[in-house]
Amino acid sequence: MRYGSVWIIRRTQKKLLRYFSRFFQKVLIDVQKHSTSLRIEEKGVMNRINDRDAMFKSVRANPGNRELKDRYNELRAQIKLEVKTAKLRYYRDKIASNLSNPKKYGEL
C-alpha cells in the first residue's frame, strides 16, 4: 500500500508543477507588454522551483544531512511565498485593468 500512496503523491506533485508552470506562462504572456523586470522575476521563480525539485532528490538520497534539509525547507518556504505574491499581484493587476475599462469588467 505504501508504494501506491507514493505513486499518488508523485502524480499530485507533477500535476501541481504543470499547473504552476501553466500559471507562470500565462503571467509571462500577459506581462510581456508591460514590464520586463516582472517577467525576469517570474522566470526566477520557475528556476527556483526546478532547483527545489533537484534538491529534493538530494535530500532523499542523504536523509541524515540536516543542513541540506534545512536549506530545502527554506527554499520551499520562499517559493510558496513568491508564488502567493505573484498570484495576488497578477489578479490585482487584472482586476485593476478591467475596472478602468467598464466594457471589459464582465470578462473577468
C-alpha atoms as an extended CHARMM CRD file, in Angstrom:
* protein
*
       108  EXT
         1         1  MET       CA              0.0000000000        0.0000000000        0.0000000000  PROA      1               0.0000000000
         2         2  ARG       CA              2.8920000000        2.3410000000        0.6980000000  PROA      2               0.0000000000
         3         3  TYR       CA              4.0540000000        2.0780000000       -2.9010000000  PROA      3               0.0000000000
         4         4  GLY       CA              0.6140000000        3.1180000000       -4.1300000000  PROA      4               0.0000000000
         5         5  SER       CA              0.4940000000        6.1480000000       -1.8550000000  PROA      5               0.0000000000
         6         6  VAL       CA              3.9510000000        7.2560000000       -3.0330000000  PROA      6               0.0000000000
         7         7  TRP       CA              2.7390000000        6.9710000000       -6.6180000000  PROA      7               0.0000000000
         8         8  ILE       CA             -0.3050000000        9.1300000000       -5.8170000000  PROA      8               0.0000000000
         9         9  ILE       CA              1.8950000000       11.7670000000       -4.1750000000  PROA      9               0.0000000000
        10        10  ARG       CA              4.2430000000       11.8750000000       -7.1700000000  PROA      10              0.0000000000
        11        11  ARG       CA              1.3160000000       12.1560000000       -9.5630000000  PROA      11              0.0000000000
        12        12  THR       CA             -0.1070000000       15.0260000000       -7.4980000000  PROA      12              0.0000000000
        13        13  GLN       CA              3.2660000000       16.7970000000       -7.4520000000  PROA      13              0.0000000000
        14        14  LYS       CA              3.5060000000       16.5200000000      -11.2270000000  PROA      14              0.0000000000
        15        15  LYS       CA              0.0010000000       17.9610000000      -11.6100000000  PROA      15              0.0000000000
        16        16  LEU       CA              0.8810000000       20.8660000000       -9.3160000000  PROA      16              0.0000000000
        17        17  LEU       CA              4.0900000000       21.5680000000      -11.2100000000  PROA      17              0.0000000000
        18        18  ARG       CA              2.1860000000       21.5420000000      -14.5010000000  PROA      18              0.0000000000
        19        19  TYR       CA             -0.4270000000       23.9020000000      -13.0180000000  PROA      19              0.0000000000
        20        20  PHE       CA              2.1840000000       26.3460000000      -11.7490000000  PROA      20              0.0000000000
        21        21  SER       CA              4.1820000000       26.2640000000      -14.9690000000  PROA      21              0.0000000000
        22        22  ARG       CA              0.9880000000       26.9950000000      -16.9420000000  PROA      22              0.0000000000
        23        23  PHE       CA              0.1130000000       29.7660000000      -14.4970000000  PROA      23              0.0000000000
        24        24  PHE       CA              3.5240000000       31.4110000000      -14.8400000000  PROA      24              0.0000000000
        25        25  GLN       CA              3.4700000000       31.0640000000      -18.6260000000  PROA      25              0.0000000000
        26        26  LYS       CA              0.1350000000       32.8780000000      -18.5910000000  PROA      26              0.0000000000
        27        27  VAL       CA              1.5960000000       35.5620000000      -16.3270000000  PROA      27              0.0000000000
        28        28  LEU       CA              4.5870000000       35.9270000000      -18.6400000000  PROA      28              0.0000000000
        29        29  ILE       CA              2.3840000000       36.2920000000      -21.7110000000  PROA      29              0.0000000000
        30        30  ASP       CA              0.1500000000       38.8980000000      -20.0270000000  PROA      30              0.0000000000
        31        31  VAL       CA              3.0430000000       40.8330000000      -18.5400000000  PROA      31              0.0000000000
        32        32  GLN       CA              5.3150000000       40.8120000000      -21.5980000000  PROA      32              0.0000000000
        33        33  LYS       CA              3.7920000000       44.0110000000      -22.9130000000  PROA      33              0.0000000000
        34        34  HSD       CA              4.2080000000       45.9670000000      -19.6950000000  PROA      34              0.0000000000
        35        35  SER       CA              7.2700000000       45.1550000000      -17.6030000000  PROA      35              0.0000000000
        36        36  THR       CA             10.4450000000       43.2810000000      -18.4030000000  PROA      36              0.0000000000
        37        37  SER       CA             11.6240000000       43.1890000000      -14.7910000000  PROA      37              0.0000000000
        38        38  LEU       CA              8.4820000000       41.3710000000      -13.6330000000  PROA      38              0.0000000000
        39        39  ARG       CA              8.9410000000       38.8060000000      -16.4100000000  PROA      39              0.0000000000
        40        40  ILE       CA             12.5050000000       38.1370000000      -15.2580000000  PROA      40              0.0000000000
        41        41  GLU       CA             11.2650000000       37.7980000000      -11.6620000000  PROA      41              0.0000000000
        42        42  GLU       CA              8.6490000000       35.1910000000      -12.6450000000  PROA      42              0.0000000000
        43        43  LYS       CA             11.2430000000       33.2160000000      -14.6280000000  PROA      43              0.0000000000
        44        44  GLY       CA             13.3840000000       33.2590000000      -11.4930000000  PROA      44              0.0000000000
        45        45  VAL       CA             10.5520000000       31.6230000000       -9.5690000000  PROA      45              0.0000000000
        46        46  MET       CA             10.3450000000       28.8240000000      -12.1380000000  PROA      46              0.0000000000
        47        47  ASN       CA             14.1240000000       28.3150000000      -11.9050000000  PROA      47              0.0000000000
        48        48  ARG       CA             13.8690000000       28.0770000000       -8.1090000000  PROA      48              0.0000000000
        49        49  ILE       CA             11.0630000000       25.5220000000       -8.4430000000  PROA      49              0.0000000000
        50        50  ASN       CA             13.3370000000       23.4090000000      -10.6590000000  PROA      50              0.0000000000
        51        51  ASP       CA             16.1930000000       23.8320000000       -8.1490000000  PROA      51              0.0000000000
        52        52  ARG       CA             13.8700000000       22.7110000000       -5.3640000000  PROA      52              0.0000000000
        53        53  ASP       CA             12.9470000000       19.5730000000       -7.2940000000  PROA      53              0.0000000000
        54        54  ALA       CA             16.6310000000       18.7420000000       -7.8330000000  PROA      54              0.0000000000
        55        55  MET       CA             17.3740000000       19.4050000000       -4.1590000000  PROA      55              0.0000000000
        56        56  PHE       CA             14.5110000000       17.0880000000       -3.1510000000  PROA      56              0.0000000000
        57        57  LYS       CA             16.3460000000       14.2050000000       -4.8290000000  PROA      57              0.0000000000
        58        58  SER       CA             19.4930000000       15.0810000000       -2.8590000000  PROA      58              0.0000000000
        59        59  VAL       CA             17.5430000000       15.2120000000        0.4050000000  PROA      59              0.0000000000
        60        60  ARG       CA             16.0460000000       11.7830000000       -0.2820000000  PROA      60              0.0000000000
        61        61  ALA       CA             19.4830000000       10.3770000000       -1.0910000000  PROA      61              0.0000000000
        62        62  ASN       CA             21.0510000000       11.8760000000        2.0880000000  PROA      62              0.0000000000
        63        63  PRO       CA             18.3660000000       11.7870000000        4.8070000000  PROA      63              0.0000000000
        64        64  GLY       CA             20.8960000000       12.4110000000        7.6160000000  PROA      64              0.0000000000
        65        65  ASN       CA             22.1780000000       15.7100000000        6.1960000000  PROA      65              0.0000000000
        66        66  ARG       CA             20.4130000000       18.2620000000        8.4110000000  PROA      66              0.0000000000
        67        67  GLU       CA             21.8770000000       21.3430000000        6.6830000000  PROA      67              0.0000000000
        68        68  LEU       CA             20.5880000000       20.1540000000        3.3190000000  PROA      68              0.0000000000
        69        69  LYS       CA             17.1290000000       19.5300000000        4.7810000000  PROA      69              0.0000000000
        70        70  ASP       CA             17.0710000000       22.9990000000        6.3630000000  PROA      70              0.0000000000
        71        71  ARG       CA             18.1050000000       24.6300000000        3.0660000000  PROA      71              0.0000000000
        72        72  TYR       CA             15.4360000000       22.6330000000        1.2370000000  PROA      72              0.0000000000
        73        73  ASN       CA             12.7520000000       23.7450000000        3.7140000000  PROA      73              0.0000000000
        74        74  GLU       CA             13.8740000000       27.3830000000        3.4150000000  PROA      74              0.0000000000
        75        75  LEU       CA             13.6740000000       27.1460000000       -0.3660000000  PROA      75              0.0000000000
        76        76  ARG       CA             10.1770000000       25.6250000000       -0.1690000000  PROA      76              0.0000000000
        77        77  ALA       CA              9.0170000000       28.4570000000        2.0990000000  PROA      77              0.0000000000
        78        78  GLN       CA             10.4870000000       31.1010000000       -0.2290000000  PROA      78              0.0000000000
        79        79  ILE       CA              8.8300000000       29.5730000000       -3.2740000000  PROA      79              0.0000000000
        80        80  LYS       CA              5.4900000000       29.2960000000       -1.5000000000  PROA      80              0.0000000000
        81        81  LEU       CA              5.6010000000       32.9890000000       -0.5700000000  PROA      81              0.0000000000
        82        82  GLU       CA              6.7260000000       34.0770000000       -4.0470000000  PROA      82              0.0000000000
        83        83  VAL       CA              4.0160000000       32.0570000000       -5.7830000000  PROA      83              0.0000000000
        84        84  LYS       CA              1.4020000000       33.5280000000       -3.4630000000  PROA      84              0.0000000000
        85        85  THR       CA              2.5600000000       37.1210000000       -4.0500000000  PROA      85              0.0000000000
        86        86  ALA       CA              2.8380000000       36.5620000000       -7.8210000000  PROA      86              0.0000000000
        87        87  LYS       CA             -0.7360000000       35.2630000000       -7.9460000000  PROA      87              0.0000000000
        88        88  LEU       CA             -2.0310000000       38.1610000000       -5.8560000000  PROA      88              0.0000000000
        89        89  ARG       CA             -0.1580000000       40.7040000000       -7.9920000000  PROA      89              0.0000000000
        90        90  TYR       CA             -1.3850000000       39.1180000000      -11.2130000000  PROA      90              0.0000000000
        91        91  TYR       CA             -5.0510000000       39.0870000000      -10.1990000000  PROA      91              0.0000000000
        92        92  ARG       CA             -4.8560000000       42.5390000000       -8.6060000000  PROA      92              0.0000000000
        93        93  ASP       CA             -3.4520000000       43.9790000000      -11.8480000000  PROA      93              0.0000000000
        94        94  LYS       CA             -6.0350000000       42.1060000000      -13.9200000000  PROA      94              0.0000000000
        95        95  ILE       CA             -8.8880000000       43.4580000000      -11.7820000000  PROA      95              0.0000000000
        96        96  ALA       CA             -7.4380000000       46.9860000000      -11.8900000000  PROA      96              0.0000000000
        97        97  SER       CA             -7.1350000000       46.9100000000      -15.6840000000  PROA      97              0.0000000000
        98        98  ASN       CA            -10.6910000000       45.6180000000      -16.0540000000  PROA      98              0.0000000000
        99        99  LEU       CA            -12.1030000000       48.2150000000      -13.6730000000  PROA      99              0.0000000000
       100       100  SER       CA            -10.5070000000       51.0050000000      -15.7040000000  PROA      100             0.0000000000
       101       101  ASN       CA            -12.3690000000       49.7560000000      -18.7920000000  PROA      101             0.0000000000
       102       102  PRO       CA            -16.0650000000       49.1770000000      -17.9220000000  PROA      102             0.0000000000
       103       103  LYS       CA            -16.7020000000       47.1250000000      -21.0900000000  PROA      103             0.0000000000
       104       104  LYS       CA            -14.1440000000       44.5270000000      -20.0020000000  PROA      104             0.0000000000
       105       105  TYR       CA            -15.4640000000       44.3130000000      -16.4350000000  PROA      105             0.0000000000
       106       106  GLY       CA            -17.7990000000       41.4220000000      -17.3240000000  PROA      106             0.0000000000
       107       107  GLU       CA            -14.9690000000       39.4350000000      -18.9610000000  PROA      107             0.0000000000
       108       108  LEU       CA            -13.1460000000       38.8970000000      -15.6550000000  PROA      108             0.0000000000
